[in-house]
Amino acid sequence: MAATKDSAPARRGNSRGAAFGYPVAPGEKIFKGTVMCVNAAGQSVRPQTAGALAFIGISESGYDNTGSSAPGPKITGQFDDFKFPVPGASYTNIGAPVYATDDNTLTLAAPGSGFEKSVGHIAGIEGGATFVEFSAH
């Protein structure tokens, strides 16, 4: 289910690599703590938005740019291990690729349309919680 508010997923480990920031695309609303991508114009969009090209991390902040025709402020993406639900994930899926069907929904299977690239893999499962190592490819 797509995000409807900011979140702060639990984090494990240290940040991986440099974070990059991209302005929020006109008409987009990015929530803090959600999956975000970049489009061909170099703007932050949600993975469910047409034109999402590459995964750029978990958003460090949020911004509502839905009422604007101009790009909004830059939002930086984070790469790390974050606690995110992955329905159906079990210990046998550790190391398996993970895909985003929207800014807050992860799956073990690549979607048949939209943003079809992996956003990371299952790093581990602890106490019933799934941790995903988000990484750029």
Stockholm file with secondary structure:
# STOCKHOLM 1.0

chainA/1-137         MAATKDSAPARRGNSRGAAFGYPVAPGEKIFKGTVMCVNAAGQSVRPQTAGALAFIGISESGYDNTGSSAPGPKITGQFDDFKFPVPGASYTNIGAPVYATDDNTLTLAAPGSGFEKSVGHIAGIEGGATFVEFSAH
#=GR chainA/1-137 SS CCCCSCCCCCEESCCCSCCCEEEBCTTCEECTTSEEEECTTSCEECTTSTTCCEEEEEESSCEECTTCSSCCCEEEEECSEEECCCTTCCGGGTTCEEEEEETTEEESSCCSSSCCSEEEEEEEEETTEEEEEECCC
#=GC SS_cons         CCCCSCCCCCEESCCCSCCCEEEBCTTCEECTTSEEEECTTSCEECTTSTTCCEEEEEESSCEECTTCSSCCCEEEEECSEEECCCTTCCGGGTTCEEEEEETTEEESSCCSSSCCSEEEEEEEEETTEEEEEECCC
//
